[in-house]
Each structure stands twice: as structure tokens, then as C-alpha cells.
Amino acid sequence: MKYSDEMRSNLLTYLSKRHETDIEIQKEFMTTSMDFVITHHLIKEQIVVHSFLNLNTNTKAIFKFPAQKKKMLAHLKSQISRFETNQKGKRKNSLHPDIKPLVESFLTKNKSSGKYFFLSRKLVKDQDKGIFKLFEKFSSEEDNTYNFPNSSL
């Protein structure tokens, strides 16, 4: 983070209190054990895929669903193969160490909200065609409460 030490400390203190970072983080929600998190985009019928295999502030891909479902699956498989061959199974995590507890506590608190779909490498590999049903179920549960872009523009 490119803030002065005092400002960074104030921001982290505020965010830690707001997002309750002192809760117990379950192992499956640690950034070191998660593979993919899929969320809904503000724009209806778009899905954002966050890869935790090579995590930094810019590792996300946006797909129209269901129009680009095969492209999305190909992206997931390429991320997995790159992780297993090029990175040799070692995760690259470029998040600032002070931010990791914030991300982990946020995902732990929101695990049952239905807004996030947690996906493992094993699930992508094992269920090649059956995974589309999981994506479709997640996509159908979308609630566009923001009504974007109709009410925002």
C-alpha cells in the first residue's frame, strides 16, 4: 500500500474493526488453501473469477454467463495447468501481509450469503461437463439489487 505509515495504520485499524478480523478463520477460507472464488459482477449475466493460485490485485477475469461458459472453463483449466507446471504447485501471493486477514475474514463471514462460489482445482478437474450445472445454479441465484446500469447511469 502506498500510504504513509500513520495513514496505513489508521486504515488497517478501521478495516480490522469493521470486518472483525479477530474471528476464527476456517482453513478452507485461508488464501493459502483457496483455489478460485467466483462472484457476480455489477452488470447482469457477468461473472468474475478470482484466482487464488496466483493472487495479486489484478488477477480476475470477467465472463458473460452462459454465453462464455466454455471460455470460462478453459480459463480455469489454464490457470490450473499453469499452476501445476510453471509454478510447480507453489502459490504466488502478492497481497500485502496486512491485507490477507481482511480478505480471509470477509470471505469467512460471507460464505453462506450465496454471493460467492468457492471452487477447487479438484472439482474443475473431476467434473468436466457437470461443472456447468454448478455454474448455472450459481448464476441463476443472482439478485441484481443494485439494478445496474439502469438506476446508476
C-alpha positions as CSV (number, residue, x, y, z in Angstrom):
1,M,0.0,0.0,0.0
2,K,1.3,3.4,-0.9
3,Y,0.3,5.4,2.1
4,S,2.2,7.0,4.9
5,D,2.8,4.7,7.9
6,E,0.3,6.6,10.0
7,M,-2.4,6.7,7.4
8,R,-1.9,3.0,6.6
9,S,-2.1,2.1,10.3
10,N,-5.4,4.1,10.7
11,L,-6.9,2.5,7.6
12,L,-6.0,-1.0,8.7
13,T,-7.3,-0.4,12.2
14,Y,-10.6,0.9,10.8
15,L,-10.9,-2.0,8.4
16,S,-10.0,-4.6,11.0
17,K,-12.7,-3.3,13.3
18,R,-15.3,-3.0,10.5
19,H,-14.7,-6.5,9.2
20,E,-13.9,-8.2,12.5
21,T,-10.6,-9.8,11.7
22,D,-10.4,-11.4,15.1
23,I,-12.8,-14.1,14.1
24,E,-11.5,-17.6,13.7
25,I,-10.7,-18.3,10.0
26,Q,-11.6,-21.7,8.7
27,K,-8.8,-23.5,6.8
28,E,-10.8,-23.5,3.5
29,F,-11.1,-19.7,3.6
30,M,-7.4,-19.0,4.0
31,T,-5.7,-17.5,1.0
32,T,-3.2,-20.3,1.0
33,S,-5.8,-23.1,0.6
34,M,-8.4,-21.5,-1.7
35,D,-8.2,-22.0,-5.4
36,F,-11.0,-19.9,-7.0
37,V,-13.7,-17.5,-5.9
38,I,-16.5,-16.7,-8.3
39,T,-18.7,-13.7,-7.8
40,H,-21.4,-11.9,-9.7
41,H,-20.5,-8.7,-11.5
42,L,-22.5,-5.5,-11.2
43,I,-23.6,-6.0,-14.8
44,K,-26.3,-8.6,-15.1
45,E,-25.2,-12.0,-16.5
46,Q,-21.5,-11.4,-15.9
47,I,-19.3,-13.4,-13.6
48,V,-15.9,-12.5,-12.1
49,V,-13.4,-15.3,-11.5
50,H,-10.7,-14.6,-8.9
51,S,-7.8,-17.0,-8.9
52,F,-6.1,-17.6,-5.6
53,L,-3.4,-19.7,-7.2
54,N,-1.6,-16.6,-8.4
55,L,-3.1,-13.9,-6.3
56,N,-2.5,-10.2,-6.7
57,T,-4.7,-7.2,-7.0
58,N,-5.3,-7.7,-10.8
59,T,-6.0,-11.4,-11.1
60,K,-9.5,-11.5,-12.1
61,A,-11.3,-12.4,-15.3
62,I,-14.8,-11.4,-16.3
63,F,-17.1,-13.6,-18.3
64,K,-20.6,-13.3,-19.7
65,F,-22.5,-16.3,-18.5
66,P,-23.9,-18.5,-20.1
67,A,-22.5,-17.1,-23.4
68,Q,-18.9,-17.6,-22.4
69,K,-19.2,-20.7,-20.2
70,K,-16.7,-22.8,-22.3
71,K,-14.3,-19.9,-22.3
72,M,-14.6,-19.6,-18.5
73,L,-13.9,-23.4,-18.1
74,A,-10.9,-23.1,-20.4
75,H,-9.6,-20.2,-18.3
76,L,-10.0,-22.2,-15.1
77,K,-8.2,-25.2,-16.6
78,S,-5.4,-23.0,-18.0
79,Q,-4.9,-21.4,-14.6
80,I,-4.7,-24.9,-13.0
81,S,-2.2,-26.2,-15.6
82,R,-0.1,-23.1,-15.3
83,F,-0.1,-23.5,-11.5
84,E,0.9,-27.2,-11.7
85,T,3.5,-26.9,-14.4
86,N,5.1,-23.4,-14.3
87,Q,4.7,-22.7,-10.6
88,K,5.3,-26.3,-9.6
89,G,2.4,-26.2,-7.1
90,K,3.7,-23.1,-5.3
91,R,1.2,-20.3,-4.8
92,K,2.2,-16.8,-5.7
93,N,0.5,-14.4,-3.3
94,S,1.3,-10.8,-3.9
95,L,-1.2,-9.4,-1.4
96,H,0.2,-7.2,1.3
97,P,0.5,-9.3,4.6
98,D,-1.7,-6.8,6.4
99,I,-4.5,-7.2,3.9
100,K,-4.7,-11.0,4.0
101,P,-6.6,-11.2,7.3
102,L,-9.1,-8.8,6.0
103,V,-9.8,-10.8,2.9
104,E,-9.9,-14.1,4.8
105,S,-12.3,-12.8,7.5
106,F,-14.6,-11.2,4.8
107,L,-14.9,-14.5,2.9
108,T,-15.4,-16.4,6.1
109,K,-18.2,-14.1,7.2
110,N,-19.9,-14.1,3.8
111,K,-19.5,-17.8,3.0
112,S,-23.2,-18.6,3.3
113,S,-24.5,-15.4,1.6
114,G,-24.8,-17.0,-1.8
115,K,-22.9,-14.2,-3.4
116,Y,-19.6,-16.2,-3.6
117,F,-18.9,-19.6,-5.2
118,F,-15.8,-21.3,-3.9
119,L,-14.3,-23.7,-6.4
120,S,-11.4,-26.1,-6.0
121,R,-8.9,-27.4,-8.6
122,K,-10.1,-30.9,-7.9
123,L,-13.7,-30.0,-8.7
124,V,-12.8,-28.5,-12.0
125,K,-10.7,-31.5,-13.0
126,D,-13.2,-34.2,-11.9
127,Q,-16.4,-32.7,-13.2
128,D,-15.6,-31.6,-16.7
129,K,-19.2,-31.2,-18.0
130,G,-21.0,-31.4,-14.7
131,I,-19.4,-28.2,-13.6
132,F,-21.7,-26.2,-16.0
133,K,-24.7,-27.2,-13.8
134,L,-23.0,-25.7,-10.8
135,F,-22.2,-22.5,-12.7
136,E,-25.8,-22.3,-14.0
137,K,-27.2,-22.8,-10.5
138,F,-24.9,-20.1,-9.1
139,S,-25.7,-17.8,-12.0
140,S,-29.5,-18.2,-11.5
141,E,-29.3,-17.2,-7.9
142,E,-28.1,-13.7,-8.8
143,D,-30.1,-10.9,-7.4
144,N,-29.3,-7.6,-9.1
145,T,-30.3,-5.5,-6.1
146,Y,-28.1,-2.6,-7.4
147,N,-30.2,-2.6,-10.7
148,F,-27.0,-1.6,-12.5
149,P,-26.8,0.0,-15.0
150,N,-30.5,1.2,-15.2
151,S,-30.5,3.2,-12.0
152,S,-26.9,4.1,-11.9
153,L,-26.4,5.8,-15.3
